[in-house]
Amino acid sequence: MKLYDSAFAPNPRRVRMFLAEKGIAVPMQAVDLASLQQKAPEFSAVNPLQRIPALALDSGEVLTESVAICRYFEELQPAPPLFGESALEKARVEMWQRRAELEFFLPIAQAFRHSHPAMREMEKPQIAELAQTSRPRAVAFARFLDAELSQRPYLAGETFTIADITAFVAAEFARFARITFPDELVHLARWRAGIAARPSAAA
Amino acid sequence: MKLYDSAFAPNPRRVRMFLAEKGIAVPMQAVDLASLQQKAPEFSAVNPLQRIPALALDSGEVLTESVAICRYFEELQPAPPLFGESALEKARVEMWQRRAELEFFLPIAQAFRHSHPAMREMEKPQIAELAQTSRPRAVAFARFLDAELSQRPYLAGETFTIADITAFVAAEFARFARITFPDELVHLARWRAGIAARPSAAA
């Protein structure tokens, strides 16, 4: 088994945090996004969609998509549960994971991809207006999240889940998209500080 | 239990197809997106993110996000399995569900939202360039899907799953985004015709 990883990008970080929370070690191979190594023939043969991360299994099969890779490890080693346990918990985690991804991670990623000089070769054309409209969307979701986090410790309830990983990694990446969150979002700040203090945040 | 639904939009259709495949009947309440009923105070109290579908449980809790609602029903009634059964199957389904959503459904939805006159009030501002760059992305994924579907009957393997629902609903919706798929994608066409013939496609 081998995980194709990249230090800078937010998606591989989600998988590294997930594995660290599970206490699972997987051999890693770095792919250099700065030199567009993900578009070279060697890696395109691993993942034709040219995205990181990718998990090559011993059978030769390759799993891609961060959440799919995480779910595979959740099924192999359920403890600690990071996708919920009961039907209702699983649905709540999925709901928050998707909200975090579609309403927060996605606009932050779009703001980055469509404004950062480092993305000039990867995102053609960069659409400045999309970066501009994505930033307030991310901040609006941060406000919504702050109100939710005034009521409970984590996004989906009393325990840390993959939804927290997605939202935390997105929040951390926001500065590269020139997005800052208002100081008055104290519940969001408390939640971020708590996650930043977990050993998995350094993974 | 009550499902807030809307006839025209693709996301509620995914849930209706999923429920039809499971043979589950849920009381529905229509929300009229054309008159922006999803933004009115009544529905905002149900889902503050103002999105359809939403599932109100008897406890008063509300689940949103199509895939989260589907997963809830999968957990309550596993047969027929639409998210996979083994760890590897579950990971494969998740991978294809996410590819279908992020590489196909999303660019199709963006092309629609950023070009269709009916979306003028909902998507401010409409970014014409985003619609233009989203269309070839959707067609490129259709080509990739066609090659994959030359090797097996469904996206994630031998059986129909939620990944097929997502990709099928997206493909059907593409015409509203003025996206057409090349005639030479015969495997895609075979797969689409097979799903269109399922009773759930009329749900």
Interface residues (C-beta under 8 A of the other chain):
Chain A: P48 L49 L57 E61 L63 T64 E65 V67 A68 I69 R71 Y72 E75 L76 S86 A87 L88 K90 A91 R92 E94 M95 R98 R99 E103 P125 I127 E129 L130 T133 F144
Chain B: P48 L49 E61 L63 T64 E65 V67 A68 I69 R71 Y72 E75 L76 S86 A87 L88 K90 A91 R92 E94 M95 R98 R99 L102 E103 P125 I127 E129 L130 T133 F144
